């Protein structure tokens, strides 16, 4: 949603759950409370910390650390394997609490949501009291160990910025009267969305601080950023309206997994993992009723090397096993031409498959030489059955394995699939 024009009332709340994955684990396991824990996809020594608890953060454990390094820093650290469905369930319960205050709730990630009270101002005279009530309702209705930081501001960007200023369990409001004091104590990279490269570009043009950014003209910012993004920065910092709550269709999809020590020992397991990533993308494309026109594969190895490939398709595709076969064929050609070791080898650390240039299924032109209508209808029916009766009630032969090839993980990014309906497949 874009809501342009001067708007200075602080009616937008940004709710950021603190150390969400770890707090969910502490919520269900009393023993883990007040202890430093690290949620990992795998708990081997080369596993990666994807969510340290508040206690672990205070002792120096950081997101992205290898588990053996984290244990050296914090010997009392307790590794916990990820439980994605648990976090989804808590996320859904939290969103239901937020929706009791207004229907204008926008989940931004698994642990963040925007609560827009702009249309409910007659109901709520004191927005700070609403924020305190949200904190209380999450503790009493969802979990007594769950904490959140809430930022309040006239737009979602400033509310997000406010939520980052006090953690854990913070509550900060930004208004036209306080914004300069807030920005004065920050650096450019403290602003959500500004990384090192963007900061360098701004600094090269004399914009050295957030206050410089706020008071730069929109024309200057457009020239520096070389896009409409510069204008958006002007609107965000000068209460020019809302530009960050617009929902958009998928531009791409990605399935990615870190690979455990046991999985990388077997070529068959690595191949099954690749198949599963392709089938994950198939499921998402079927659900969104789109086909892809470009496929990319990327993998990283423990010695720092990486392999990447991109395939531009002559015809749009949706079938996961067809995507898998194309990637395998490219592997084999590369290995044959370069006389190198297999792409999927024991040194692999992670792999990802992505699809781009998505096209609505009703616009896909079918081949003159092959009738895919029945196959496409069958694929859609398969996932409708899974949605209604459970994902294990009807399965492809490639899905019938004694052990899952990878642990289901959910990141802190997009969660569009989770909210498309109440029974996602």
N, C-alpha and C positions, 0 to 999 in steps of 0.2 A: 504494500500500500504506500502511495506517495501522498503526503499531506503537506503541501507547500504553503507558504505565507507565514508571517511572523507568529510564533506561538511560544509563549514564555511560561505557561503554567506547568508545574512539575506533576504530570499525571501519568507518566510512564514508569513502570517498575521493571527492573531487570533482576531476576532471581537466579542466583548462581549457587548451586549446591557445593558445599565444601568437601573436597577429597571424596567425591561421590562414591566411586567403586569401593574404596576402602571402608567408608562409613557404612555402606550397605552390608559389608561382611561383618563389621563390628556390631551392626544392628541385630543380625541373626545369630551371632556367636558371642555370648557375653564374655567369654574368656579373652577375646581379642580387644576388648575395650581398654582404653588407656595404655595400650601397648603399640609399639612401632610395627606396622605391618606393611607389606608391599604386595599389591596385586600384580600377578605376572601371567602371561599366557602359558608359559612353562616354568617350572621351578627348578630346572637344572642350573648349574652355576653360570651358564652362558645365557640364561633367560633374561628377558628385558623387563625392567620395572615400568609398568604402564600407569600405576596409580599408587603412590605412597600415601599413607595415612597422615593426618595432621601431626601425630607424634613422631613419625618417621621424618617428615619434612623438617621439623625442629632440630633433629639430630643430623641433618645434612644429606639425607637421601633425596634424590631428585628424579623426576620423570625421565625415562630413557636410559638410566644407568643399567649396566649389566649387573645381574644379581650378585655375582661374586664380589664386584667392586662395592656394591651397597652394603654387603655383609661386613666387609673390611672396615667401612666407615661406621657401621652400626651393628656390632656383633649380636645384639639382642633382637635384631630384625626377624620378623616372622613372615616367610613367604606364603602367599595364598594364591591358589590357582583361580583364574577368572571364571565367573559364573554369569554369562551374559544374560540369560533369561531372568535371573534375579534382578539385575539392574534395570532391565526393561520393565519388569513388574513394578518396581519402586518408582520408576519414571512415570508410568501411566497413573499410578496412585497420586503422585505429586501433581500432575497436570489436572487431575480431577479436582483436587483441592483448590487449585488456582482458578479453575473454571467456575467455582462457586461464587467468586467475586465479580467476574465478568466473562462474557463469551469471547471477548477479544484477547485470547491467550495464544501466543505464537511460540511453540517449542523451537529453540534455536539449535539445540544439541541434546544429547542424552542427559546432561546435567545443567542446562540453562533454558530459561524461558522468559519471554517478555509478557508482562501483564499491562495492557493498555486500558487505563481507566478514563480516557478522554471522553467517552460517550456516557460515563457513569458519574459525572461530577455532582449531579444533584443528590446522588445516593451517598457519596463519600465526601464529607467536608474536610477531613484530615487524612491526607494520603499516608502520612507517617504512621498513623494508627492502623491503617490497612496493612502496611508492611509488617508491623508488629503482630497483627492478627494472623497473617500468612505464616510467619515464623512459628507461632504457637500452634496453628492448625496442622502444619507439617509434623511437628513433634508429637502432637496428641493423636492425630488421625493416621499418620503414615509410619513414623518411627521416632522414638524418643532420643535416639542417638544421632539423628540427622540434623545437620545445621546448614544454614544458607546465609550468604551475604546478599543484601538487597541494595541496589542503587536506585535512586529516584531522580528523575529529571524531565525536562520537556520533550525529549526525544530518546529513542532507543540507544543511540550511540553514547550520549552523555550518561544515560542510566547504566549502561555497561561499564563505562569508565568509572562511575561512582561505586559500582559493586566491587571493583578491583582494589579500591583504596583501603578497605578494612577487611582483613581476613584473619581468622575465620569469624563467622557470626556477626558480620558488620552491618551497619545501616548508615548510608551516606546520601545526602540530597544535594544536587547541584541546581542552582537557580541563576538568573542573570546577575544577582547581587553577589554570588559567591564564586562564579566560574573563574574569574581572573586569579583569585587566591588559590584555587585548586590547580589551575594550569601552571602557575608560577613555581610550584614545587615539583614539576614533572619534566621529563625529557621527551623528545619526539617519539622515541620507541616505547614510551609508556602508554601512548595512545593506541587503542585497539585498531589493528589494521595497518600500522606503520612498522615495517621491519627495517633492517639495517640498510637495504638498498634504497628504499624510499626516503629514509632519513638522510642518506648521503646525497641524494638528488636535491632534496629541499635545502640542505646545508650549503650545497654548491651554489645555490641561488640566493643565499643570504637569509634563509628562513632557518634560524638556529634553535628556536624554542617553540613550545606549544603556543605561547602568547604571540610570537611572531606569526605563527600559522593562523591564529584567530584573527589578527588584524591585517593580514594580507588581503588585497582586493581579490574578488573572484576572477577577474581577468588575469591577474598575475598567477594565481594558482592554476588556472586552466593551462596557461603557457608552460608552467613548470612541470605539471603532471602530464601534459600533452594529451589530455582527455577530459571528459566530463567529471572525472573523479575529483579534480581540483575544485570544481563548483560545489560538489557534494561536501567537501571538507569545509567550505565556507558556510554552507547551510547548517551543518551539524554544530559548528562552534559558535554560530551567531543566531541560533534559535529561528532558523529559516524554514522549519517544518520537518517532516519525517521522510527520510529516504532509505531507511534500512529495514522496513518491515514488508517490503514487496516480496511475495512468493513467486517463484519461477519454476518452470518445468526443468527436468533434468537436461543438462548439456552433455553429461558423460556419466559413466558408472564405472566403479572399480571394485574388484575383489582382491584382497591382499592378505597374506598370512606370513608370520614368522615361523620358521621350521625348527622343530625340536631335534635333538641329537639322535633320538631313535628313528625318526622319520627319514633323516638324511642318509641313514645307513642302507636303505633299500631303494633301488631304482624303481621297483614296483610301487612302493608307497609314494614316492615323489610324483610318479605318473598319475596315481590316483588323486593326489592333491591337486594337480593341474586340472584334471577332469572336474573335480568338485568346484574349483574356482570358476570354471566355464559354466557349469550348471547353475551356480549362484547367480551369475549374470543373466543367464537364460530366464531364471525365475523372475528377476527384477524387470527384465524387458517385457516378458509376457504380462506381468502385472501392470506395467505402465503403458502397455499396448504400443510399443515402439520396436523398431529394428535398428541395428547399427550398420554403419558404412565403413568404419575404421576400427581395427583391433590393434591393441599394443600389448606386448609382454615385456616385463622387466624382472630381473632377478639380481640379487647381490650375494657376494661370497664373503666368507670370513677374512680372506686376505685383502679385502678392499676392492677387488675387481667387480665389474658388473657387466651384464649382458642386456641389451635392449633390442627390440624389433617392433616394427609397425607394419601392418598389413592393410592396404587399401582394397576394399572388396569390389569386385565388378558388379555384384548384386547385394543388396542389403540382407543381413542374416540376423536370426534370432535363436537358432538351435544351438544349444550349448556344446553338443558333441561335434557338430560341424565346425564350430570355432576351435574346439580342442584339436581336431584333425588338421586344421590349417596351421595352427601353431606347431604341432609335431612335425609336419612336413617341412616347415621352415627350419626347425631344429636340425633335422636330418640333412637338409641341403647344406646348412652352414657347417656342420660337423664334417661332411664329406668334402666340401670345397677346401676347408681350412685344415683338414686332417688333425682335428683337435679332440680333446676329451669331451665326453657328453656334456651338454649344457646343464642337465639335471644330474649333478654329481655330489659327492659327499661333502664338498666345501660350501654348498649353498646355504645361505642364511635366511633369505626371504624371497618370495616370488609374488608377482601381482599380474593380473590381467585386467585391462581396461577396454571399454568400448566408447567410441566417439561418433559424432555426426549422427545423432539419433533421428529417426524418421518415423512419423505416425504410421501404424500398420495399414491404415486404409489408403495410404499413398504409395505403398510398395507395389511396384509393377512386377507381376509374376512372369517367369521365364516362358518363352514360347515353346520351349522344348521339354519342360517339366512342370507337371501340375502339383504344386505344393499345398493346395487348399486343404486336402484331407490331413496332411501332416500338421499344418498350422492349427487346424481345429482340434486335433488330438492333443497337441501340446497345451492349448488353452484349457481343454477339458481336464487334463491331468492335474493342473494346478488348482482348478476349481474344486476337484475332488479332495485334494490335499487340504485346501482351506476349510472345507466343510467337515471332513471326517478325521483330519490329522495327517501330518506329513509322512507318517510311516505306514499308512493304509494302502497306498498305491505307489509303487516305486519302480524306477528303471532298473534294469539288470546291473548297470554300473553303480547304482546306489546300494546294492546288496553286499555289504562287506561286514566281516565279523567285528571290526572296530572302526569307529569314525576316523577318517584320515586327518582331520584337524579339529581343534577345539573352536567352537563358535565364539567369535569375539565381536564386540561392538565398540566402536571408537567414540571420540568426543565430537565427531563431525556431524554430517547430515543424518537426520533420522526421519526423512520423509516417509519411508516405507512403513514405519511403525504407526503412523497416524492415518494411513489411507483407509483402514477399516479396523474393526475390533478383532478380526481373526486373520492376521496376515499369514500368507503362505510363503 
